[in-house]
Amino acid sequence: MRNIDHVIAGGGATTRARTGDVYDPNTGEVQASVALGTVADLDRAVAAALAAQPGWAATNPQRRARVMFRFKELVEREMDALAHLLSSEHGKVIADSKGDIQRGLEVIEFCCGIPHVLKGEYTQGAGPGIDVYSMRQPLGIGAGITPFNFPGMIPMWMFGVAIATGNAFILKPSERDPSVPVRLAELMLEAGAPEGILQVVHGDKEMVDAILDHPAIAAVSFVGSSDIAHYVYRRGVEAGKRVQAMGGAKNHGIVMPDADLDQVVADLAGAAFGSAGERCMALPVVVPVGEKTADALREKLIPAIDALRVGVSTDAQAHYGPVVNAAHKARIEQWIQTGVDEGAELVVDGRGFALQGHERGFFIGPSLFDRVTPDMSAYREEIFGPVLQIVRAPDFETAVRLPSEHQYGNGVAIFTRNGHAAREFAARVNVGMVGINVPIPVPVAYHSFGGWKRSAFGDTNQHGMEGVKFWTKVKTITQRWPDGTAELPRGSEDGGPSRVQDAFVIPTMG
């Protein structure tokens, strides 16, 4: 059985007084043991980061961008191996694992242009002989606490921007599937980042609290459930840190009467059930407008769901694989029972699914509920599994109100051919990310990702320019130079040019 240890610069023995089991969700068997770190492990990582970060910050942005270019090449080179490693610990099918890594790489691509986005502002002649300019400088040490459902993408969303802007970064990935984050840190070192710039520490709540309390860590980025996100935000802010904490979701898909239902059903099959529904941007609630639309949609959904293939992660024909562990499978099945108990109509029941030859794996079939109502806890809370709920809306106003009044506000989609309805919906709905005929509206890397309400705590979103703002601080300089001779002091004491014209020799930038 493999041992998964921290990636801390300078070596030193990893404390293994406490460990966690890493399962293969396809078989239900333990395949590795991950160290659950201590405050002492974090202190070692912080000491290495403090030693490395000033030199990295002083490295010009062009050279930092070259490291990003090289890192991107290395990850692309190892895409197949990384995807198989990811699937073996998470359970998602290989195609989804490659998509996980690719979406992270898109943020790395954005980071390759960091010299451009770090340019400050300049005003000449703001006053008599006075110029004003600004610069963006790194915070120092940042940390990321990432969830199990995207062990490749979300770490790259965080450490890519943080490192490119000149910070050192300490990553605490989920202890459920930690191997890909470890490998990414190794590849960043191979790409040319100095030791101490990207480190990985494993752990549970003890490590999370140590990160939130450590005085040398200036900023923390988090993705996970809303209750924990709120806890991370509150404790981090109380410790004087800059914090962005992304929480849960209950994304809605509004289906207008004029929508192309065949396309809607195809989109829902992927958006609701892909990655076994373990995505904060999954689409677990569909809201058909009008009874006729609802009946027609239901009629088309049932055979499409029955046709979904659940299989092992390496099955190229499978639409999705197992969920991450036995506890999460039990939680999803309990939510299905709760929906039944609350009076929703269970049209397709995914409980009791067993894959031949993999009976101990953490598999669960797709489920479909109809006639779900907003007062049901199974509607109000995030299930995070392959469960789709139909909430019928009598009119457009109700369809706008449902996602707007929900406690979560991550993403929402509307399916329609009517441009006016789409425009009106996008302007009025109280949700952070909106898709128009796009079922999973995750923004591209040069925009930013972030929800509203209990889906996000903090004022700054992930990646894009919002990410650059989060991982940097602005310094503004107001300068005035007195009149005087253009002749500079002679001598070699400071090694500088002796005359003004000598100062215009173009330095080597390579």
Secondary structure, DSSP 8 states (H G I E B T S, - for coil): -EEE--B-TT------SSEEEEEETTTTEEEEEEE---HHHHHHHHHHHHHHHHHHHHS-HHHHHHHHHHHHHHHHHTHHHHHHHHHHHH---HHHHHHHHHHHHHHHHHHTTHHHHT---EEEEEETTEEEEEEEEE-SEEEEE--SS-TTHHHHHHHHHHHHTT-EEEEE--TTS-HHHHHHHHHHHHTT--TTSEEE---SHHHHHHHHH-TT--EEEEES-HHHHHHHHHHHHHTT-EEEEE-----EEEE-TTS-HHHHHHHHHHHHHGGGG--TT---EEEEBSHHHHHHHHHHHHHHHHT--B--TT-TT-SB---S-HHHHHHHHHHHHHHHHTT-EEEE--TT---TT-TTS-----EEEES--TT-HHHHS---SSEEEE--BSSHHHHHHHHHHSSEESEEEEE-S-HHHHHHHHHH---SEEEES-SS----TTS-B--EETTEESS--BSHHHHHHHTEEEEEEEEE-----S----SSSS---SSGGGGGS-----
